[in-house]
Amino acid sequence: MILQARQLLKTRDLVWAWTVRTLRGRYQQSALGWFWAIVQPVATVAIFSVVFTRIVPVDTSGVPYILFSYTAVVPWTLLASSLTDMAMSLVQNMNLVGKIYFPREVLPVAALLARLADFGISFVLLIALIMIYGVTVSPEGLLFLPLILLIQLALILGLGLGSAALNVFFRDVDPLLKLIIQIWFYASPVLYPETLVPERWQGLYFLNPMAGIVAAYRDVLIYNQLPGDYLLPSALISCAILLIGYWFFKRVEFQFADII
Amino acid sequence: MPPVLRFLNVTKRYNLGLTRTSLPAIVSQFARQALKRGDESANGKKYHWALNDVSFDLEKGQSLALIGPNGAGKSTILKLLAKITNPTSGQVEVNGQLSALIELGAGFHPDLTGRENIYLNGTILGLTYKDIQKRFDEIVAFSEIEEFIDTPVKRYSSGMTVRLGFAVASCIEPDILLVDEVLAVGDASFRQKCIDRIRALLNNGTSLIFVSHDMGLVRAVCERAIYIEHGRVLHTGTSNNVIELYNQILEQRRKEKMNRSGESAIDGGEAEITRMDVVDSAGNSVTETFGDQSLEVRIHYTAYRDIGKANALVRIYRSDGLSVCIVRTHIDEFSLTLNKGEGAISVRLEPLQFFGGMYYAVAWLMNAEDSDGFASGASEWFEVKNRVAGREAQEAAFEPFRTWSHAPKALQNSTQTENVKLP
């Protein structure tokens, strides 16, 4: 596996070229271009803000709801959009997979990186919001930020590689994945704080790695505190998912060209 | 030195679809496949044997053509070489960097410009950005698309796309180059350029695997060939021999279809065509000529016994496989007697009247009844050029001598006639 990871490192130029291709393809013929990267999370937050401040107020421990939800919606959008893109990445490029050999991981990884670029843009807006609302952010907390992102990327990569490979064999994966993401959204503390979940369910609740990841983003970025112990199960589960997803992908990749 | 490429008893089997579609059946079948457990021949599944016990190897700098009808297994061999798919059994060894020219433009994104696609396609083929930067100008020059380099590829003609694809794939200077039936799209001059390029790569030590139905191209670039049918290698040899065998097989099939009795087979041993030349009126060997020139096909033979009355036929093929003409001694009432020893039989085509294109000649020595051939041979490739540039080759086969006339009704007496030789 280390050897294969090194192989992937060698093909980083291809990963880069494919990422650029994906981004160009997505934004070239659109008037708003990169602006679309923020439209999705901003629109989501706008809807939530109306519902959860005017209609059903949610206790956010003093943080403005817009900031509260945007902090979670940005990483959530990264997860949801990159997983759907990754799942389709092999199937959509079957003509290439069936004709030329190159490391197959490139396609899902580039799909993820292209969404990571969107994430970067919407993250800039997040920083702007944090500054506008004058939230204090501790430097120690910021040190955790790359770690949290890494845990999230491990989770996405594992799930994305697995579903990309499985989608080659069963196209049911794509609609099924969209359904799962929808349910998963409500099972993660995006709209509401994780403290709303009853104490006795908390252990079970944090088996959802996204619960820990979202809570950690909030702790670090808007609550000026370090992530709690809850991040550990998220990290372990994410790494396990990455290993399983990658193992499965490598296991079946030689069948891709035959199935298509 | 070990061969750059080796196929050892390779078999490739495809499943012909899932036979059951219920969810539990698929899941169990899929789990078995993924984990490679369980009895593979269960469920009476149907298989397609794309390759069956195929072995061959290729040395550094050698070129090998894969010849055979559609569905014979040629593309499967290329896929196995390119590591796109794995053999069911047997061994595929590849020692060196491999570049595949299998479907041109497969790695092109229509919305990206030529420049961006060069980088994209280059990295797919295994180059780094730096490698591509170094070769960028060369690629652009070779593909002749300088003016359109910043135009999206979706606006390219198919010819431009092919040129760009070939330029990128061949600039890699790979150890092994796979070329699959892609050069047919380009025009004659670009094909010639590709052939020159492939030859230059061969001289520099690249090995070539070439798949084409264009026997002229095969002759032009390949020393050796293998003939494949139904996933089995039926014949291996020099490309001229294998092509002749292929033509014989096609001819034989055609005859069988026409329900003719009397088999056509080469006895062998009686005589041999040692060489075939294509020469001009001065007797010099020709690689390029014009349609208004004369051309002589010379068949050098060695007869091992007194054969007596015999016949010869010369057939000229264009590079796309079109049989342009057949001339036979018995139809022309030319009497031919072959005695033991060497000799040369010539037929002069004057003027040639061929339209621009690449051609080659094959010849057969036939028995007195003109029913069986006992020796065959083929010439090198020669090109017929058009006198006036700008006319695409292979839009026509012939450029006949001609006379135009025009008779307007009002002036019936003064018919305008002008003799025109070939332009």
Interface residues (C-beta under 8 A of the other chain):
Chain A: T11 D13 L14 W16 A17 W18 V20 R21 R24 G25 Q28 Q29 N95 L96 V97 G98 K99 I100 Y101 F102 F169 F170 F248 R251 V252 F254 Q255 A257 D258
Chain B: Y14 I26 F30 Q33 A34 K79 A82 K83 I84 T85 N86 L98 A100 I102 E103 A106 G107 H109 D111 L112 E116 Y119 L120 T123 I124 L125 G126 L127 T128 Y129
